[in-house]
């Protein structure tokens, strides 16, 4: 089920995560990043699908569109994946909008840290 992102209170989510006593600024940044990704349905589904292995933009779009009645265009998936790539959480190969994505070790570190708290 997809949630209206405009209705989410990210500040509250981040405050809850940060109230767990994380020791330093890097942990706080990582927690905020994890919270933002988990609050974004498209980014969350991209990560979930990439846990199964490498996927192309088309494969990610197809998987995400199974969950939404109106569908999401490939460009939206590409742009959300681009954001994750800029943060170093996924990497890609290929040209243009049709790329092949995979998770990076940085994502695995971020997820492990989030599961500890």
Secondary structure, DSSP 8 states (H G I E B T S, - for coil): ----GGG--HHHHHHHHHTTT--SHHHHHHHHHHHHHHH-HHHHHHHHHHTTS-EEHHHHHHHHHTS-SS---HHHHHHHHHHHHHTTSEEEEEETTEEEEEE-HHHHHHHHHHHH-
